Amino acid sequence: MKYRSVLASLPFMVSLTFSSTVAAQQTEDPLAPINMRIHAFNDYMDKHLLRPVAVGYRRYMPAPVRTGVDNFFSNIDDIGVFANNILQGKFGDAASDTGRIVINTTIGIVGVLDLASKAGLHKHNEDFGQTLGAWGIKSGPYIVIPFFGPSTFRDAFGLGVDTATNPLNYQDNVRLRNSAFVLDQINRRGEALVGESLLMGDPYIFMREAYLQQRAYDVSDGEAEEEEWDDGWEGWD
C-alpha cells in the first residue's frame, strides 16, 4: 500500500505539515467523498490484516534478516531508479545507480548487503510519477487507490508504469513471484510503523497533506516551496 511510504516519511514531513496547517484545510479535493470511503476501506484492511502481520514480522524476525530483506528489494528498486534518472537527464545520479546495482548484485549477494552505500554510492529515490512531474506534467486531482492509498492522477499512472517494469513481475515461478510481493509489502509496512505515532488530527486530511507535500518535495528535488499545487481538475479537461 502506497500510504506506507507516507508513514515512513512522517518524521521528516511532520514539520512541513505543521507549517501549513491553514493551507491543509484549503487543499482542493474534488473527489473527497469517494476518497474518504476508499481511505476507510484501506484503513480497515490495514488494521485487521497488514499491520498485525507487520508487527509480528518486526517482533520475531531478527533485525539483520530484516535489513537483508530491505536491502534486497532496495537493490531491485535501483533498476527503476536508474531508468527514471536517465529519463530526467540526471546522468550523474544514473551512473551512481549503475554502480550500486553492480556492486550490490555481485559482491553484495544479490543486494542482501548494501555495500554500495558504504562505498559512498548513496541511494536515490525516483519513480515514474516523479519523472512525469519533472517533465512538467501536473499532478491532477488527489485520489486514494484501493490497497495502495494516497496518490494523484499523475502518480497513479506512474505507479502503473513502475509496476509493469518491475523485474520481479516477470519471474516465471508464480509462487516465488507472489511470495516476494507479499514479503515486500510486509517489510515496507513494518518500516512504516515508526511513523504512526506522528499522526494527528483527522487521519484522512493528515495523510493527504503529508502525501502531497512529500511528492512536491520529491518532484522538485527538495524545493517543495517552489512546487505549485495542482490538486483540482484544471489541465485534465
N, C-alpha and C positions, 0 to 999 in steps of 0.2 A: 504494500500500500504506500502510495506516494507521500502521505502525511508523515510517515516515519522520518523522512528527510527533514521535514519541518520541525519535528520534535527534537531531532538530533542537533539542529542548528539553533535551538532556542537560547542556550547560554549566550550566544553572540547576538542574536536578533532581538532579545528582550529589551535591550537599551534603545534600539530604534523604535520598537513598539511603544515604549514609554514616551518617547519624544514626539510621537504622532498620534496621541490618543484622540484628539479632536478630529484629525483628518480621518482616523479609522472609522469614526461613526458616519462619515460622509462618503465613504467609498461607494461608487456605483456598483450595484449588484443586481442587474435586471432579472437574473434567474434565481433570485434568493428563495422563493417558495419551493422550487424543485431542489435547489442545492441543499437546503436545510433538511429536507426529507432524506436525501441521499447521505448527508453527513450523519444523521441519526442512525441510519442503517449501518453505515461503516463503523460508527462508534459501538453499536450493539455487537457486531461481528468481532470487533477487536476485543471488547471486554470479555466476551464469552468464548473466544477461540484463540486468537493470535496472541494476545497479551499473556494469558496464563501459560501458554506453551513457551513464550519468550522468557518469562520469569523463571520457569523450570530449567530452561536452557542455560541461563546465566548462573543459576544456583548450583547446578550439578555438573556442568561442563567445565573442565579446568580452563583457566584463563589462557594458557599457552595454546590450547586447542582452538579456542575462540579466536585468538589472534591469527592463527594459521588459516582458519576458515575465512576470516575477514580479508586477509592478505590475498588469498586465492581469488576471491570474487573481485577484489580491487584490481588485480592483475588483468583479469578478463575485461573489466571496465576500461582499463587503459587503452584497449584497442579502439573502442568508440571515442574515447577522449582524443586519441591521436587523430582520428578521422575528422573530428569536429574542429580541432585546432588547424588542420590543413584547410578545411573549408572556410575558416575565419581568417586565414592568412597569418596565423601565428606559427610561423615555421620554426622559430627557436624553441617554442614550447613543444611543438611536434617532434623535434629532434630529441628533446629530453624524454618525451613519452616513448620514443623508439628505444632509447637506452634503457628505460625502466622495463619495458616488455622483454627485451633481450636478456638483461641481467636476471630479472626475477623468474623468467620462464626456464632459464638454464640452471645456473648455479643456485638460484632461489627455489629450486624444486617446484616447477610449475606455479610459482607465485606464493607458495606457502610461507616463504621467508622473504620479507621486503628488504632485500639487501641494497636495492637501488636508492632508497631513501637515505640509508646510512652512507651511501657514496655521494650524496649531495644532489641526487636527482629527485626532487620533490614532486609529489603527485599533484596533477591539475584536475579540475573538475569542470568538464564541458559536456553538454549534450546537444541534441539537435534543436531543441527548443531555444537554447541559448544562441545557437548558430543562426536560427531564423531571426532572433532579436537583433543580432549583430548585423544582419543583412537589412535591417530597417523595418521588418515586418512587425506590426503592432500586436500586442498580446490578445486583444479581443476580450470578450466578457469572461468574468471569473466563472468557473464551473467546478463542480465536485463530481468526480467519476466513481462509480461503484467499485469498491475494493481498493482503488488506487488513491482516492482522496483529492485534495486541492489541486487545481490546475487552471488553465485558461485555454481558449480555443487553440492558440498557437502552441502551447506546451503539450496539449493533448495530441496534436498531430505529430509533434516532435517525439513524444513517448512512443507512438506507433512505429515511427521510423527506427528509434533506438531498439525497440523490442524485436523488430524484423531483422535487424543487423547484428543482434547479439549471437556470437558464435555458439553459445550453449544451446540455442534453439534449433541448431542444425545437427545435434547429436543424434545418431541413428537409434541408439538404445533408449527407448521411451522411458523405461523405469529409471535409468540413470539421469536422463534429462529432467524428469519430473521431480526426482529426489533432490537434484541440485537446485531447482527452482524453489522448492519448499525450504530447504536449508538456508538459502539466500534470504528469503522472507523472514524466517525466524531470527537469523543473525542480525538483520537490519532492525527488526523490531526490538530486539534485545538491546542494541546500541541506543535506541531512542528512549529507553526507559528513564535515562538520566535527566531528560528534559521535561518530564511530566510535572515535576514539582514547580516549574516556572509558569505553568498555565494559569491564567487568571481571568476573572470576569466571564463573559459569555464565551463558551468554548468555540462556537462557530465563528464569531467575529474575530476572536483572537487568532484562530488558525488561519482564517482568511487573510488577515493583515500580515501575519508573520510570513505566510507563503508569498504574498505579493511583494513584500519588501525584500525577502530573500532573493526572489527571482530578479527584481530590479537591480539588486546588488550584483548578482551573478552576471547578468547580461552586460552591465556597464563596467565589469571588472573592478568592482569595489567603489564605484562612484554613484551610489544609489540616489544621492540627492539630485543627480542630473538626469535620472531616468524619468521620462514623462509617463504618468499613469494613464492607462488606456483600458479601462475595465468595462466600458459601455459598448454600444453597438456601432459606433462611428468607425467607418473603414471596413465594415463587414457587410454592407448593403449590396 
